[in-house]
Amino acid sequence: MAGTLVKICGISTPQTLAAAVQAGASHVGFVHFPKSPRHLSLADAAGLRALVPAQVKAVLLLVNPSPDVLADAVREVHPDVVQFHGSETPDALARFRADTGLEAWRALAVRDAASLADAGTFRGAADRVLLDAPASALPGGNGTRFDWSLLSGWDAPLAWGLAGGLTPANVAEAIRLTGAPLVDTSSGLERSPGIKDVDKIAAFCKATRI
Ligand SMILES: O=C(O)c1ccccc1NCC(=O)[C@H](O)[C@H](O)COP(=O)(O)O
């Protein structure tokens, strides 16, 4: 669909960041979660963030951060968006937005139709919900997809994005089937754990332009 926003998550090098920008990504994501193969220290995330041009939004991904980690992360990295990928509450997100003026996104694991009802609890608290496959080895970035047909007829209560197992080969179908206004991908564009492939980044962004 024309104008689909594209987030490339788990960027870890200047080269892959440049590839995402060149390919037209609207958002690039940096993961600060030590158990992830895509983990960046705050200093490394800040270094990459400094290379993000103004037309692209920098998303910092955190999982149930303590107040200290959250404050340090915002101060050091200066993200445009913080993506909360744990069990953070609507109240916590609303407080974060009020305190920082930054966008707050919340990942939601979609298991069944009932999972989608949770999205409504973030209306007015989050700027966007990211519908993702349920956690397995990691809270996200597992390369697995959920049943997209669950979104058929779904009346989204706030801005949203589709994540989980998206690749250059399936993203066009995903957009057609779900009408997602934003697609987010990570492991499907890697050539080895934690390292993205510049050709796959380009192919993914191209495939979203349907
Ligand atoms: O990517 C990670 O390593 C990660 C670790 C902990 C929490 C979330 C994580 N990623 C979240 C993302 O935004 C991913 O892009 C999203 O889950 C989709 O991942 P994938 O299925 O690999 O495309």
The ligand as a Gaussian input file, in Angstrom:
#p B3LYP/6-31G(d) Opt

LIG

0 1
 O       15.129000      -7.974000      18.194000
 C       15.390000      -8.361000      19.340000
 O       16.428000      -8.962000      19.608000
 C       14.425000      -8.102000      20.439000
 C       14.785000      -8.465000      21.732000
 C       13.913000      -8.234000      22.776000
 C       12.687000      -7.650000      22.545000
 C       12.316000      -7.291000      21.254000
 C       13.183000      -7.507000      20.189000
 N       12.820000      -7.153000      18.904000
 C       11.592000      -6.467000      18.652000
 C       11.300000      -5.979000      17.301000
 O       10.869000      -4.848000      17.121000
 C       11.347000      -6.907000      16.163000
 O       11.544000      -6.171000      14.990000
 C       10.029000      -7.645000      16.087000
 O        9.871000      -8.449000      17.230000
 C       10.005000      -8.575000      14.867000
 O       11.108000      -9.432000      14.876000
 P       11.300000     -10.512000      13.717000
 O       10.240000     -11.538000      13.888000
 O       12.665000     -11.046000      13.931000
 O       11.185000      -9.785000      12.417000

